[in-house]
Amino acid sequence: MHLSEVLLLMTRGFQFEIDHPTQAKILEKGLAKIHPKAPDFIVFDPKAEKERIEDEGRSVILPSKAKDKVYVKLDDYGSKEVLSENCGYPVNTQFTVTFMLAEEY
């Protein structure tokens, strides 16, 4: 997904426990892979040796250089009005993409 199509969210753990170059790679790959139809969940796993698909195509597991497992989750709020109401300010999308450490899920 293109950055203009989503409200990008990052947890404190993702922001402060992962170095910036690794964050950038995860952000780039995560946004390139995630999609409302599928996959809508990505796992960056330091123990993964190659990319694989799970959950009937809903999830993608990708190798990562991060020391911790990172999850990327797409949420669909159904309309930009509903997401705007949930955020408390107007947004131009119905989708959020959250980058988080696995332990924060």
N, C-alpha and C positions, 0 to 999 in steps of 0.2 A: 504494500500500500504506500501511497505517496504521503509524505508528512502533512500535506494540506488537507488530507481526507480523514485525519484522526486527531483526537485530543491525546497527546502523548503524556503519559504519567510514569514517574520513576520513584521507587521507594527510597528511603534513606539508605538502606543497606546497599542497593544498587549504586546510588550516587557516591557513597563515601567509602565503601569497602572494595570497590573494583577500580583499578587504575584507569585513567582516562583513555589511553590507546585501546585497551581491551573493551571499555564501554563503547567507544566509537565503532569498533568492529561488530559488536553485538547489536547495537542500534541499527547499523547499516544492513546486516544480514537479517535481523528480525523483521524490519519493515519491508524488506524485499520478499520475504517468504510468507508472512502472515496475510490472511485473506478472509473476508466474511464468509465465504462458502466453505473453505477449508484450505490449509490448516488454520485453525483459530487458536492453537496453543503450540508453543515452541519451547523446547528444553535445550539449553546450552549446557552440555554435560562434559566436564573435564575428563571423564572416564570413557566417553564414547570414542570409538576409533574411526567411524564413518557415519555419514548421514543415514538415517532410517526413518521410516514412517510407521506410526502405530495408530491404534484406535480408529481403524477403518478410514485412515487419511486425515483424521482430525488433528493429530499431533505429529510434529516432526522433532526428532532428536538430532542435534548437531554437535560435533566436537567443538570444544572450547578451550581457550588458554586461561580462562578465569579459574582461580583456585576453588571457587564455589560454584555449585549448580545455579543457573539462572533460568527463570521462567519468563516467558513473554505471553501475555494473555490478551486476546481481543474480546471486548464486550460490545454488544449491540443494544443500544437503548431504544431502538425502534424509530425514533425521530429526533431531529435536532432540538425540538421544543422540549421533549422529555429530558434529554441530556442537559440542556440549558437550565431547566428547573432544578435538576439534581446538583449542578455545579454552582448555581446561584448567580450566574452571569451568562449572557448570550454566547453560544458557540455555533459554528456553521457545519456541524457534523453530528452524526448519531453514534459514532464509534469512539471507543477509547482503546488504547493499546498501553498496557502496563508492563514495565520492566521491573522485575523484582528478584531478590534472592529466593531460592526454593524455601528456605526457612521462614520467609515472610508471607508465604501463600496461605 
